[in-house]
């Protein structure tokens, strides 16, 4: 079983540029999925904004980023990141979710999603926003 945390950066229209910058700095591989590609164009100020993106490097560096959905408040430095908790074992992810959910505000219930067998988002009792999911290979095909 493998579980890791990844910083998930939040932008408004600049996720693509930020991920390109970090890919160059960390010499990592970049993956980008637009709101249009994810079938969620209606959620974006621009359908070509990034719904999900990541940079991973051979040395283990990993960053994720997206462009905040249209209609949601976003100000630079405010809600600038989430902590993404990813694992390859659904039972382990459910157990960690249950632990984090104690006293939390559930923003998106842990459930199957278009991109993962399990995905959820919550704000824990300390105000930290966690994105929790089961990691699977992503294909645009």
N, C-alpha and C positions, 0 to 999 in steps of 0.2 A: 504494500500500500504506500502511496505517496501523497503527501499533503504539503502545501506551501502557501504562504501569504505573499501577495504581490500588491504594490502600490498601484492604485487605479486613479489616474489623474483626470480631472474634469475640465473641459474647455467649452467655449461657445464659438464654434467655427474655426478653431485653430488646432484641433486634434491632429489633423493630417500633417501639418507643418511641424508640430511638436514631436510626433512620432518619427518623422523623417530626421529631424535634428538628433533625437536620441539614438536612432539607428546608426547614424554616422558617428556620433560620439562614442558609443559603446560597441561599434562594429557588429551590430546585431541584425537578425533577420526580422523584417517587418511584415505584419499581416494587418490588412485593413478591410473592414466590411462597412459599406455605406448603409444609410437608412434605406435607400432604394434597393440595394442588393438583399437586405434583410426583410424586405416586404413591409417596411414600416415607414415609408416616405411621408405619410400623414403625420408622423410624430416629430418631424424635423423642420427647422426653419428653411433648410435646403436639403433636398433628398440626397445630395452627394456628401453631406456632412457624415462624420464617422459615428456609426452606432456601436462599433466594437473594434478596437485595434490593440495591437500589442507589439512589443519589441522584445525579442529573446536573443541572448548571446550565448556562445559556446562556454563562456566562463560562468554561466548561471544567472547573469543579470536578467531581470524581467520587469517590464513596465507595461501597464495597460492604460488606455485612454479612450475617451469618447467625447462627442459634442453633446452637451446637455440638450434635452428635448425642447422643442418650441413650447412656450407657455410656462416653463419652469423658471423660477428665479435663479439667477446665477450672477455673482459678482466676483471678479478676480480676487483670490485669496480667501473667499468665503465659500465653504463647501468645496474646497479645491481638490479634495481627493476622497476616495473610498479605500477601505482595505478589502482586497479581493482574496477570499479563502477558497482555494481550489484543490480538489482531490480526485483520485481515480476510483474511489470506493464509495458507493452511494450510502451504505450503512454508516460508515465513518462520518461522512458529511452530515447525515441526519443527526447523529449524536452530537456533533459540534454545533450544529444549528440549534438543537434543543438547549444546549448549554448557553449559547449566546442569547437565546430568546428570553431567558429569565429576566423579567422586568423591562423588556425591550418593546419598542414600537415596531411592529412588523409593517414594512413598506410594500413588500411583495411576498406573499406566502411562498414557502418552499414547495415547488411543484415542477412538473415537466415544462420545458419551454421549447421554442423553435430550435435553439442551439445547444441545449443540454438536457439530459435526462432529469436533472434537478437543478433548479435555480431559485434563489430567493434573495431578498434584501431586507435588512432591518437596521434600526438605530438602537444600539445597545444602551444599557442603563447609564453609561458614561457619556452618551452622545456621539459615539463613534459609529459611522455607517459602514456596515459590512455587506459585501456582495458575496454570496456563497453559492458555489456550483460544483457540479461534477464535470471535470475536464474531459473533453473528447476532441479528436481531430476535427477541424473545421474545413469544410469544402464548399466552394461556391457553385459546384456543379448541381 
